Amino acid sequence: MSEDPADRMRATVEAVYRAESRRVLATLIRLLGDFDLAEEALHDAFATAVERWPRDGVPANPRGWLVSAGRFKAIDGLRRRARFDASLVQLAERLDAETGDGAVSDEEGVADDQLRLIFTCCHPALPPDAQIALTLREVCGLTTEEIARAFLTQAPTLAQRVVRAKAKIRDARIPYEVPTRADLPGRLDAVLRVIYLVFNEGYSASSGPSLTRHDVSGEAIRLGRLLVGLLPDPEAVGLLALMLLHESRRTARSSTAGELILLDEQDRALWNRELVSEGAALVERALLSRRFGPYALQAAIAAVHAEAESAAATDWAQIVALYDVLLRADPSPVVELNRAVAVAMRDGPEAGLTLIDAILARGDLTEYHLAHSARADLCRRLGRTAQARASYERALRLTRQEPERRFLERRLESCGDPS
Amino acid sequence: MRYLCLIYSDESQWPKMPKAEQDKWMAEYGAFTEGIKQSGHYVGSERLEAASTASVVRQRNGKVSITDGPFVETKETLGGFFMITAKDLDEAIQLASKIPGARHGSVEVRPVMEIRRP
């Protein structure tokens, strides 16, 4: 901690920015009715804080202070620009009259603002790519560069996606509202999909520039918690449980050198017990509702793993049974693949291999590296080294993640020399 | 705010329909129109002649060219429209989803550009 008061104040403002800027933005968008105007106001509010707080001290309610300052700056700015554009006078007056300070301090209103922001960013009238980009930028506060890196896209492409989406929100008047009860199930699905995609982007890479991506997972979990707090839908609860249970293994799933460690080889003492018990309790809550869906089922599977003392002690029969239910609720080749791996654990590698080969023979998952690495693993356990090598090599060509590539290379080496 | 709801459908189906079924659709359009007039969302609506009656006009370097029909061969063509007024896109989508044509064709919802802009 620096002794210089200016440094300390800067650190304070930065901490407030990290904790509050997204909530302040969400409320400013509601008050000002425009994303760009609200973003500008947010920056002005923090600039004012940097100037005033060293002199006046940090306010008791920094968030409320920032919302008021942002709103004031925006209205003031519109009035000044109104000298060149008369239509802005009306807008400034309307904003001033309609958005009193009462709208600023109310806690519940602020939480609703965040939910409004999530639903607007995940509106089905926006292209799927734009929904993700917009959510990460507006709700989570990531920079365009960070999002581009996380999604392996060019920053300018991503920036354009965000600009277009914001223009559509404004021009087509996509509302800044939580959907009505009738529309909610469909709209919620879109939100859950975006949150889970965000989580996975942060979770699947655990080395290199991992800090940013770790934060991305943390943001997804934060969004999940917020959603559950406001809309205790069983699938929202299921998704949060699923993310927490995955997150509980984060430390265990890579070595200190950043090498990937699979579930059966992880040191279970490293699993975060707090997250496991929170996740397991949420799974139970979701399943008891009897209106659960694919997220709750996947979380239930993760919970069975989390509660087993070792890979061998895992209740594989229960996991296969849960995959059977999941396959009926949400049929997909990836779920089939995961079920095949569980069957291999229950009935032996031969049984699993037959199922995987059937999926591949159908032409499904032929470009999916995990299908080939799972196949390779079963071949290796059956002592079919040549087949294992071929499948590891295939998986290697298809993966784009560095830790996974190194993991596959190690497995390939362990298969011995081809000759 | 106004939204133009453009109704696209496979117009070749219409002549193949028995009279009773055509009457049923027409009655549904009538009921929909009456409903949005009552609720104050109606601005205007028209049904168009078949796409085969369309002419496409261009002027390039002062020369007018006229060609037949819609530019692209598509199964679904523009058959009519409703101009509605709604408070936001969600309300517009909710209204558009009740247009009978949404059930057999598709409805494109386009916001009308407002002149004034903050």
Interface residues (C-beta under 8 A of the other chain):
Chain A: D34 L37 L78 S87 L88 L91 H123 A125 D171 A172 R173 I174 P175 E177 P179 T180 D183
Chain B: M1 K87 D88 L89 D90 E91 I93 Q94 V109 P111 M113 R116 R117 P118
